Amino acid sequence: MSLTGSVWPYKYGFGPLDSSVHRTPYAYCYRCSFGLEYPSCNMRCVEYVKDTLEVHLSPDDVAAMIVEPIQGEGGFIVPPKEFLQGLKKICDENGILLIVDEAQSGMGRTGKMFAIEHFDVAPEIITMAKSLGGGLPLAAVIGREDIMDSVHVGGLGGTFGGNPLSCVAGLATIENAQKLLGITERLGKILMRRLKEMYEKYEIIGDIRGIGLMVGVELVKDRETKEPAKEERNQILSECHKNGLIIIGAGVYKNVVRFLPPLNIDEELLNKGLDIFETAIKKLT
């Protein structure tokens, strides 16, 4: 809860939980925090991290840097390769561990077992959860051997650590996800193609981004001003639900629709879901 940047609904009213957590802007190129355009921005967001460690923080006081390779709740934001590679370089130069949060993006969701593989970056630690358990509660931490072995005996334990049933489910899920990587990549191309066709037809779609079967559609009232279409997003979700398509929203501005179909979804069923989504947009616009 201290790490999440989403105050509402996750930690509203809980007080100063994150006094020791420092945040810097993500590479949200569609809505750049610095008002710049990629690639002429020269990765100002990476330079900002450097400035933070020069001016506001001592690298010696930083235990680790944690980042999502593709932002989940933030709106399925896919950063440029240079962003994550730049963060890794900063960490290496300052003796800081890089932790990659793959709770949403891992387990083959993007066509690779881990989304970070798309960015040619090797973190020291990877965190996993959600789909890892195949429906059962399971989370995991993967780390470099010397880091994991440095913890004292019992330091990585807990009441629900290593639950046998969840671990069996996790092993089966890993095995199946590995078999589906090629299929995920192919279906992801179909998903992206269909959504880009909708982008050409409907002005309410401001941005489409994602990798594999992890794709976000950002809705706006106006493509020039990029004013978030919050109410319209909710109406589209509601209309989809009425017609049998369960999709959910995301985004800091509550205007993103996220697509996370099962890795083994049938192509015909995928297209049927996209038809329902497009019909909901037509009805609104």
Secondary structure, 3 states (H helix, E strand, C coil): CCCCCCCCCCCCCCCCCCCCCCCCCCCCHHHCCCCCCCCCCCCHHHHHHHHHHHHCCCHHHCCEEEECCCCCCCCCCCCCHHHHHHHHHHHHHHCCEEEEECCCCCCCCCCCCCHHHHHCCCCCEEEECHHHHCCCCCCEEEECHHHHCCCCCCCCCCCCCCCHHHHHHHHHHHHHHHHCHHHHHHHHHHHHHHHHHHHHHCCCEEEEEEECCEEEEEEECCCCCCCECHHHHHHHHHHHHHCCCCCEEECCCCCEEEECCCCCCCHHHHHHHHHHHHHHHHHHC
